Amino acid sequence: MRNKSVISEARQIDLAVALIRLGARLAVLEAETSLSRERLLKLYKEVAGKSPSKGMLPFSTDWFVTWRPNLHSSIFIDIHRFLTRHASVGGIEAIIKAYQLYLEHIQVHGLERVLSLTRAWSLVRFFDAKMLTTIPCTQCQGHFIVHVLDLHQHYVCGMCNMPSRAGQTKNEALAVCGELAARDARHHSTKRSSGKTAAVTG
């Protein structure tokens, strides 16, 4: 039992360190690990070299449907969904892996990070609570985040209907467009393959 408790604690510390390095707020660490607040504070200072920032966690869904955050958040949630459905991962592990892939994507395209780990974590919770969902744009067919209770008929995403203030971020939108379109195609391909496998097995 003693060995099990040591191993369990080590895993919790590894998880906390991974979250801290990705920029998670203290409240996320408290929610996702069994470590005490005092241990987390010491760990945060040791890993990040500073005290954790104070303030409330994101509590509104509105940020995720504004133009630029919507593009980045839609990329993240699409990656997260793919991992949970096809890579046998879930919970905080899926959030961490999806966020790491999101960071890789924006680095490859030379984009600025808009979505923080804490907001990504909150986004998954909003989806679990059925407050947000994704629907396909009628023009590009990419899936974008919307409020569940909004009217979505003839939906056109902010990428196909860019606001005049978009300016230099148009290239960013095009990068997101290509990624979402490619992922959507891969999703359909995976579903078709799964369907064929099921038919053969049946």
N, C-alpha and C positions, 0 to 999 in steps of 0.2 A: 504493500500500500504506500509505503514511504517513497519507493522508486517511482510509482505511478504519479504521485503528487509532484515530485521534482520534474518529471518529464512533462507533465501537464503545464506546470508553471513556466518551463522553458519555452514551450510552444506559445503560450500566451505572451511571453516577452518578445519572441520572434515576431508575432503578429503585430504587437504594439510598435515595435521598431519599424516594421515595414510601413505601417500606416503613418507614423511620424515622418518618415523620409519622403512620403508622398504628399505631406502637408496637411494631414488630418488634424482637425481641432480636438481639444481634450474631451469634449462631450462625445465625439465619435469613438474615441478610445475607451471611454467608460461604458459605452453601449455595447461594444463589440468584444471586450475582454473582461476577464474576471479579476483583474488586478485592482488593488485599492487605488483610490485617488492619489494618495501620498506616493505610492510606488510609481504611478504614471507621471506625476509631476517631476520626480527625480529622473525618471527615464527620459522624459521629454527634454529636460535641460541638458542631459548628457548627450543625447543623440542630436538635437537641433542646436545646442549651444546657446539657448535662450529660453525664457519662460514662454509658455503657450499664450497666444493672444486671447483676450477676454471678449465677451459679447455673446449674444444669442446665436443659435444655429439658424440657417435659413428656414423660414416657416411659411413662406408664400410660394405658390406655384407660378405666380405671374412672371417672375424673372425668366423662367424656362421657355416662355412663349414670345419673348421679345426677340427682335430680329437676329442679332449676332449670337447671343446665348442659345437661341433655338437651333442654329446650325450646328454648334459644337455639342450641345446636349443630345441632339438627334443622332449624331455620329456615335457618341458614347452608348446610348441606350440600345442602338442597333447592334453594336459589338456585344454588349452585355446579354442581350436576348439570344444572340447566336451561341454564345458560350454556354448559357444555361440550358439551351435546347439541344445542342449537338456536341458539347465537350464534357458533359458530365461534371460540371462544377456549379456551385451555388453559394448562397450566402455571401459573407464578406470576401471569400476567396474569389468569387466571380467578379465582385466589384473591383478588387485590386487588379486582377488580370485585365479586365476591360479598360480600366483607367490607364494601365501601363501601355496597352495597345493604342488607346486614344493619344497618349503623349507621343508615341512613336509616329503616329499618323501626322500630327501637326508638325513634328520635327522634320519629317521627310518633305513636307510641303512648305517649310519655312514660315509657319504660321505662329501667331502669338497664342499662348495658352489662355483660354477664356474660362474654361470649366475647372474649378478646383475639385480636389478629392472630396472635400466636405459637401460641396453642392452635388457631386455625382452620387454620393451616399444618400443624400436627401432625395434626390431624383428617383432612385430606386424605391425608396419608401413611399413616395407619392404615387408611383405606379402600382405598388403593392396595395395601396389604399384606394385604388381605382379613381384617383383624382386627375390623373393625366393618362393619355394614351397616345398612340401614333396612328396617323392615317396617310394614305398615299396622295401625293399631289397629282391633280388631274392632268398636269402638263409634263412633268419629268418622271413621275411614278415613284420618286423617292419617298420614304416614309418619314414624317416629321411629327414632332410633339405638339399636341393640342390639349386644351381642357376637355375633359370628358363631356361636360354639359353644354359646350358650345355647339353652334350649328356648323356642320362640316360639309354641306352639299356644295359641290363644285369648288372644293378647296384648292387654292393655289398657294404654294409655299412662298416664303419670303425670298427665296433664291430665284424663283421664276418671276417674281414680282418685286424686284429690289426697290427699296426706298431710295429717294434721291440722295439721302445722306450716306449711302453706302460708300461712295468714293473709292478709296484705294482697297477697300475690303472686297471688291468685286472678284478679284482673283481668289480670295479666300472662299467665297461662295462657290466659285467654279470647282475648286478642289473638293469641297464638301459634296457638291452635286455629283461629281464623278465617283466619289467613294460610296455614297448612298446608292447610286444607280448600280454600281458593281456589286455591292453587298446584296442588294435586292435580287439581282440576277443569280447570285450564288445561293441565296436562300431558296429561290424557286427550283434551282437545279438540285439542291439537297433534298427538297421535298419530293421532287419527281423520282430521284434515285431511291429514296426511302419507300415510296409507293411501289416502285418496281420490285424492290427486294421483298416487300410484304406480299406482293402478288405471287412471286415465285415461291416464297416460303409457304404461302397458303396453298 
